[in-house]
Amino acid sequence: MLKPRQTADPLAAPEPFRDALADWFAREGRDYPWRHTSDPHAILVSEVMLQQTQIATVLGRGYYGRFLETFPTPAALAAADDTTLLKAWEGLGYYRRARMLRETARAVAAAAEFPTELDELQSLPGIGRYTANALRAFAFPGATMGATMEPRYTKTLRRGAPTWSSAAVGATGFEPATPWSRTKCATRLRYAPERRG
């Protein structure tokens, strides 16, 4: 049997949609260490590690914790030589990520602080729009978010999300009435800092 599809447009009612997502996350969201910090360095390390590596590997094998123990600050990472850096990254693969993360740390260390503005974050080596917005969302609560959304979530929203909870979402639920772009969706369904998990 097919799951029922939603019939309401989330763009027409973004607040109830956001609330439904936040309620779902409160019930179903997993507990990860980067959700308990607003340290932009720790958040950036998690974002870069998770670009090509599963969460089970990053956490289950202790890479995230060990990396931050070895390089607790951008200055510590910036000063790392290749041997130390690649040893700390060993097992995660895609070593270019580690080197680019070090270049980012060098830029942050040279500036003596982590930038907070979107354009400043995107000017850092290896930081694109998605990662810059992730940093702003998790490291700098209350920051104005740019319009970005991970493509797999956009695809889910375009198909029409399954019923999460009739109590939280309402009887009609949420399905786009017309096709809409990722940017339009993200702009209208902005992250609500007061509901941060």
Residue frames as qw, qx, qy, qz and C-alpha x, y, z in Angstrom:
[[0.000, 0.889, 0.459, 0.000, 0.00, 0.00, 0.00],
 [0.390, 0.497, -0.024, 0.775, 1.29, 3.45, -0.88],
 [0.260, -0.384, -0.465, 0.754, 1.77, 6.04, 1.81],
 [0.158, 0.877, 0.453, -0.026, -0.76, 8.87, 1.71],
 [0.445, 0.284, 0.080, 0.846, 0.55, 12.02, 0.06],
 [0.113, -0.537, -0.373, 0.748, 0.19, 15.45, 1.53],
 [0.307, 0.681, 0.568, 0.344, -2.01, 18.00, -0.19],
 [0.120, -0.970, -0.118, 0.175, -1.07, 21.37, 1.34],
 [0.586, 0.636, -0.150, 0.480, 1.71, 23.55, -0.04],
 [0.650, -0.444, -0.292, 0.543, 4.43, 24.14, 2.60],
 [0.296, 0.166, 0.078, 0.937, 5.13, 27.53, 1.02],
 [0.303, -0.613, -0.375, -0.626, 1.60, 28.62, 1.78],
 [0.669, -0.703, -0.017, -0.239, 2.04, 27.78, 5.49],
 [0.556, 0.487, -0.570, 0.360, 5.77, 27.71, 6.34],
 [0.274, -0.517, 0.552, -0.595, 5.37, 28.09, 10.13],
 [0.881, -0.154, 0.265, -0.359, 3.26, 24.93, 10.66],
 [0.883, 0.377, -0.266, 0.089, 5.61, 23.05, 8.32],
 [0.255, 0.590, -0.580, 0.501, 8.67, 24.21, 10.30],
 [0.539, -0.412, 0.473, -0.562, 6.92, 23.33, 13.54],
 [0.972, 0.051, 0.030, -0.225, 6.05, 19.86, 12.24],
 [0.723, 0.464, -0.425, 0.286, 9.67, 19.28, 11.23],
 [0.020, -0.564, 0.573, -0.594, 10.93, 20.53, 14.59],
 [0.765, -0.271, 0.326, -0.484, 8.45, 18.28, 16.45],
 [0.960, 0.223, -0.166, -0.023, 9.50, 15.32, 14.34],
 [0.488, 0.550, -0.519, 0.436, 13.17, 16.08, 15.06],
 [0.371, -0.527, 0.497, -0.581, 12.48, 16.34, 18.80],
 [0.908, -0.110, 0.255, -0.313, 11.05, 12.80, 18.68],
 [0.954, 0.267, 0.093, 0.096, 13.28, 11.18, 16.08],
 [0.318, 0.859, -0.358, 0.183, 16.50, 13.22, 15.89],
 [0.888, -0.072, -0.297, 0.344, 19.74, 11.52, 16.83],
 [0.419, -0.893, 0.097, 0.131, 22.15, 12.86, 19.42],
 [0.777, 0.386, -0.070, 0.493, 25.48, 13.89, 17.88],
 [0.554, -0.450, -0.200, 0.671, 28.32, 15.75, 19.64],
 [0.234, 0.128, 0.228, 0.937, 28.34, 18.64, 17.16],
 [0.271, -0.660, -0.501, -0.491, 24.76, 19.42, 18.17],
 [0.593, -0.707, -0.321, 0.213, 25.98, 20.27, 21.68],
 [0.488, -0.372, 0.076, 0.787, 28.42, 22.99, 20.71],
 [0.356, 0.911, 0.188, -0.093, 28.41, 26.33, 18.99],
 [0.418, -0.596, 0.459, 0.510, 32.17, 26.17, 18.39],
 [0.630, 0.674, -0.128, -0.363, 32.54, 26.93, 14.66],
 [0.113, 0.566, -0.809, -0.113, 35.79, 24.93, 14.49],
 [0.375, -0.026, 0.905, -0.200, 34.14, 21.76, 15.85],
 [0.632, 0.537, 0.386, -0.403, 31.13, 22.25, 13.59],
 [0.446, 0.720, -0.413, -0.335, 33.33, 22.80, 10.55],
 [0.092, -0.380, 0.920, 0.029, 35.31, 19.63, 11.33],
 [0.523, 0.229, 0.774, -0.273, 32.05, 17.65, 11.47],
 [0.591, 0.681, 0.086, -0.425, 30.79, 19.17, 8.21],
 [0.316, 0.668, -0.626, -0.249, 34.01, 18.34, 6.36],
 [0.235, -0.230, 0.941, -0.085, 34.32, 14.84, 7.81],
 [0.534, 0.346, 0.702, -0.320, 30.73, 14.04, 6.87],
 [0.412, 0.596, -0.279, -0.630, 31.09, 15.19, 3.25],
 [0.630, 0.356, -0.631, -0.279, 32.20, 11.76, 2.06],
 [0.253, 0.129, -0.905, 0.318, 32.03, 9.61, 5.20],
 [0.545, -0.513, -0.580, -0.322, 29.10, 8.06, 7.05],
 [0.407, -0.701, 0.240, -0.535, 28.23, 9.22, 10.57],
 [0.953, -0.297, 0.013, -0.051, 28.67, 5.66, 11.86],
 [0.807, 0.247, -0.157, 0.513, 32.30, 5.74, 10.72],
 [0.135, 0.674, -0.193, 0.700, 33.06, 9.27, 11.92],
 [0.520, -0.592, 0.284, -0.546, 31.65, 8.62, 15.41],
 [0.975, -0.173, -0.016, -0.138, 31.76, 4.84, 15.77],
 [0.857, 0.167, -0.166, 0.458, 35.45, 4.66, 15.09],
 [0.504, -0.709, -0.171, 0.462, 36.20, 7.81, 17.08],
 [0.540, 0.353, 0.208, 0.735, 37.60, 9.98, 14.27],
 [0.073, -0.837, -0.207, -0.501, 35.73, 13.13, 15.23],
 [0.625, -0.781, -0.018, 0.013, 36.71, 13.07, 18.91],
 [0.795, -0.221, 0.167, 0.539, 40.33, 12.15, 18.24],
 [0.436, 0.536, 0.226, 0.687, 40.71, 14.83, 15.58],
 [0.205, -0.869, -0.096, -0.440, 39.39, 17.53, 17.93],
 [0.756, -0.616, 0.047, 0.216, 41.61, 16.27, 20.75],
 [0.721, 0.024, 0.223, 0.656, 44.61, 16.57, 18.43],
 [0.189, 0.251, 0.224, 0.923, 43.52, 19.90, 16.90],
 [0.096, -0.606, -0.698, 0.369, 41.16, 21.61, 19.40],
 [0.085, 0.805, 0.125, -0.573, 41.44, 25.05, 17.76],
 [0.656, 0.751, 0.054, 0.051, 41.96, 26.49, 14.29],
 [0.007, 0.870, -0.492, 0.036, 45.43, 27.64, 15.40],
 [0.612, -0.347, 0.710, 0.006, 46.40, 24.09, 16.41],
 [0.785, 0.409, 0.462, 0.062, 45.18, 22.73, 13.09],
 [0.395, 0.912, -0.109, -0.009, 46.84, 25.55, 11.16],
 [0.165, -0.777, 0.607, 0.001, 50.21, 24.64, 12.69],
 [0.877, -0.074, 0.472, -0.047, 49.94, 20.93, 11.84],
 [0.011, 0.491, -0.729, -0.477, 52.50, 19.37, 9.52],
 [0.668, 0.189, -0.488, -0.530, 51.35, 16.95, 6.82],
 [0.401, 0.097, -0.900, 0.139, 52.43, 13.83, 8.70],
 [0.086, 0.135, 0.712, -0.683, 50.51, 14.73, 11.87],
 [0.511, 0.240, 0.016, -0.825, 47.48, 15.94, 9.94],
 [0.652, 0.199, -0.590, -0.433, 47.20, 12.88, 7.70],
 [0.260, 0.034, -0.918, 0.298, 47.78, 10.51, 10.62],
 [0.261, 0.193, 0.556, -0.765, 44.85, 12.12, 12.47],
 [0.610, 0.337, -0.115, -0.708, 42.71, 11.82, 9.30],
 [0.144, 0.267, -0.930, -0.209, 43.86, 8.28, 8.49],
 [0.151, 0.261, 0.942, -0.150, 40.94, 5.97, 7.72],
 [0.328, 0.639, 0.376, -0.586, 38.57, 8.71, 6.56],
 [0.571, 0.356, 0.569, 0.474, 39.95, 8.81, 3.00],
 [0.242, 0.848, 0.284, 0.376, 39.74, 11.74, 0.61],
 [0.611, -0.370, -0.193, 0.673, 42.82, 13.35, 2.20],
 [0.197, 0.411, 0.214, 0.864, 42.31, 16.52, 0.20],
 [0.417, -0.766, -0.373, -0.316, 39.52, 17.33, 2.68],
 [0.694, -0.563, -0.186, 0.407, 42.01, 17.31, 5.56],
 [0.496, 0.002, 0.129, 0.859, 44.45, 19.55, 3.73],
 [0.043, -0.578, -0.353, -0.734, 41.69, 21.98, 2.74],
 [0.562, -0.746, -0.354, -0.037, 40.42, 22.01, 6.33],
 [0.642, -0.376, -0.068, 0.664, 43.94, 22.98, 7.43],
 [0.272, 0.284, 0.258, 0.883, 43.98, 25.79, 4.83],
 [0.319, -0.735, -0.396, -0.448, 40.69, 27.04, 6.24],
 [0.673, -0.638, -0.246, 0.282, 42.14, 26.89, 9.75],
 [0.551, -0.063, 0.060, 0.830, 45.18, 28.87, 8.59],
 [0.018, 0.522, 0.313, 0.793, 42.93, 31.61, 7.20],
 [0.530, -0.745, -0.344, -0.212, 40.89, 31.71, 10.43],
 [0.717, -0.446, -0.154, 0.512, 44.03, 31.72, 12.59],
 [0.413, 0.183, 0.142, 0.881, 45.51, 34.55, 10.51],
 [0.195, -0.617, -0.297, -0.702, 42.33, 36.60, 11.04],
 [0.053, 0.173, -0.682, 0.708, 42.39, 35.74, 14.80],
 [0.475, 0.182, 0.576, -0.640, 38.66, 34.91, 14.76],
 [0.307, 0.312, 0.862, 0.255, 36.08, 32.91, 12.85],
 [0.176, -0.035, -0.251, -0.951, 34.13, 35.08, 10.42],
 [0.313, 0.326, 0.759, -0.468, 30.38, 35.17, 10.92],
 [0.483, 0.555, -0.017, -0.677, 29.10, 36.75, 7.72],
 [0.873, 0.311, 0.372, -0.058, 28.10, 34.51, 4.82],
 [0.598, 0.778, -0.165, 0.099, 30.36, 36.17, 2.25],
 [0.127, -0.759, 0.616, -0.169, 33.33, 36.06, 4.65],
 [0.748, -0.186, 0.626, -0.122, 32.76, 32.36, 5.37],
 [0.837, 0.490, 0.242, 0.011, 32.50, 31.59, 1.66],
 [0.337, 0.865, -0.364, 0.079, 35.80, 33.38, 1.07],
 [0.532, -0.551, 0.641, -0.047, 37.57, 30.80, 3.25],
 [0.254, 0.374, -0.833, -0.320, 39.38, 28.00, 1.37],
 [0.183, -0.067, -0.979, -0.059, 37.08, 25.05, 0.72],
 [0.173, 0.405, 0.667, -0.601, 33.93, 26.66, 2.11],
 [0.037, -0.296, -0.644, -0.704, 30.96, 26.77, -0.24],
 [0.400, -0.359, -0.105, -0.837, 27.44, 28.06, 0.22],
 [0.787, -0.349, -0.461, -0.214, 26.10, 24.94, 1.93],
 [0.679, -0.156, -0.479, 0.534, 28.94, 24.67, 4.47],
 [0.098, 0.227, -0.176, 0.953, 28.88, 28.43, 5.13],
 [0.549, -0.393, -0.189, -0.713, 25.14, 28.28, 5.85],
 [0.810, -0.288, -0.507, 0.065, 25.59, 25.20, 8.05],
 [0.473, 0.009, -0.415, 0.777, 28.20, 27.09, 10.09],
 [0.175, -0.288, 0.041, -0.941, 25.89, 30.08, 10.40],
 [0.692, -0.376, -0.385, -0.481, 22.97, 27.90, 11.46],
 [0.851, -0.327, -0.394, 0.121, 24.79, 25.91, 14.12],
 [0.606, -0.053, -0.288, 0.739, 27.69, 28.08, 15.28],
 [0.048, 0.020, -0.089, 0.995, 26.08, 31.51, 15.19],
 [0.014, 0.575, 0.811, -0.104, 22.49, 31.25, 16.49],
 [0.091, 0.810, 0.310, -0.489, 20.30, 34.05, 15.26],
 [0.171, -0.348, 0.510, 0.768, 22.32, 34.59, 12.08],
 [0.641, 0.509, 0.041, -0.574, 20.29, 35.34, 8.99],
 [0.672, -0.034, 0.708, 0.211, 20.35, 32.27, 6.81],
 [0.211, 0.373, -0.555, -0.713, 21.01, 32.21, 3.11],
 [0.840, 0.207, 0.093, -0.493, 18.67, 30.23, 0.91],
 [0.347, 0.418, -0.831, -0.122, 20.20, 26.79, 0.73],
 [0.837, -0.164, 0.343, -0.394, 18.96, 23.31, 1.30],
 [0.330, -0.318, 0.862, 0.217, 20.60, 19.96, 0.84],
 [0.411, 0.193, -0.579, -0.677, 19.49, 18.51, -2.51],
 [0.257, -0.145, -0.955, -0.038, 18.19, 15.21, -1.09],
 [0.066, 0.426, 0.650, -0.626, 15.81, 17.10, 1.22],
 [0.319, 0.383, -0.165, -0.851, 14.61, 19.26, -1.61],
 [0.335, 0.065, -0.834, -0.434, 13.88, 16.13, -3.62],
 [0.120, -0.314, -0.895, 0.294, 11.83, 14.74, -0.74],
 [0.168, 0.481, 0.351, -0.786, 9.86, 17.97, -0.43],
 [0.320, 0.293, -0.461, -0.774, 9.21, 18.08, -4.17],
 [0.288, -0.098, -0.927, -0.221, 7.76, 14.58, -4.07],
 [0.607, -0.509, -0.140, -0.594, 5.55, 15.48, -1.15],
 [0.001, -0.383, 0.808, -0.448, 6.61, 14.48, 2.32],
 [0.457, -0.291, -0.837, -0.081, 4.97, 11.50, 3.99],
 [0.506, -0.737, -0.179, -0.411, 2.59, 12.10, 6.86],
 [0.272, 0.371, -0.670, 0.582, 4.70, 12.79, 9.90],
 [0.074, -0.296, -0.795, 0.525, 1.92, 13.15, 12.43],
 [0.056, -0.645, -0.595, -0.477, -1.67, 14.10, 11.82],
 [0.384, -0.805, -0.357, 0.276, -1.67, 15.99, 15.12],
 [0.411, -0.510, 0.145, 0.741, 1.43, 18.01, 14.26],
 [0.182, -0.033, 0.558, 0.809, 0.80, 18.52, 10.56],
 [0.495, 0.315, 0.181, -0.789, -2.97, 18.54, 10.37],
 [0.754, 0.277, 0.575, -0.155, -5.27, 16.46, 8.27],
 [0.641, 0.758, 0.008, -0.117, -4.21, 17.95, 4.95],
 [0.810, -0.232, 0.262, 0.470, -0.44, 17.76, 5.44],
 [0.003, 0.815, -0.270, -0.512, 2.08, 19.22, 3.00],
 [0.685, 0.193, 0.552, 0.435, 2.68, 18.62, -0.68],
 [0.072, -0.352, 0.242, 0.901, 3.80, 21.22, -3.14],
 [0.562, 0.608, 0.439, -0.351, 0.84, 22.28, -5.24],
 [0.612, 0.785, -0.099, 0.000, 3.20, 23.41, -8.00],
 [0.832, 0.112, -0.146, 0.524, 6.86, 22.77, -8.75],
 [0.181, -0.977, 0.088, -0.072, 9.16, 25.07, -6.83],
 [0.578, 0.584, -0.451, 0.349, 12.88, 25.64, -6.69],
 [0.715, -0.230, -0.470, 0.465, 15.28, 24.69, -3.92],
 [0.238, 0.140, -0.200, 0.940, 16.11, 28.34, -3.35],
 [0.417, -0.419, -0.202, -0.781, 12.47, 29.42, -3.12],
 [0.780, -0.393, -0.481, -0.077, 11.72, 26.57, -0.73],
 [0.634, -0.148, -0.414, 0.636, 14.70, 27.29, 1.54],
 [0.053, 0.278, -0.065, 0.957, 13.96, 31.01, 1.56],
 [0.548, -0.423, -0.219, -0.688, 10.37, 30.50, 2.65],
 [0.879, -0.375, -0.288, -0.064, 11.02, 27.61, 5.07],
 [0.230, 0.688, -0.496, 0.477, 13.90, 29.28, 6.86],
 [0.569, -0.092, -0.699, 0.424, 15.56, 27.70, 9.84],
 [0.413, -0.794, -0.142, -0.423, 13.90, 28.87, 13.03],
 [0.309, 0.451, -0.643, 0.537, 16.67, 29.49, 15.64],
 [0.495, -0.364, 0.420, -0.668, 14.24, 29.25, 18.52],
 [0.952, -0.007, 0.068, -0.297, 13.51, 25.62, 17.52],
 [0.374, 0.630, -0.679, 0.052, 17.21, 24.65, 17.22],
 [0.957, -0.223, -0.154, -0.107, 17.79, 21.03, 18.17]]
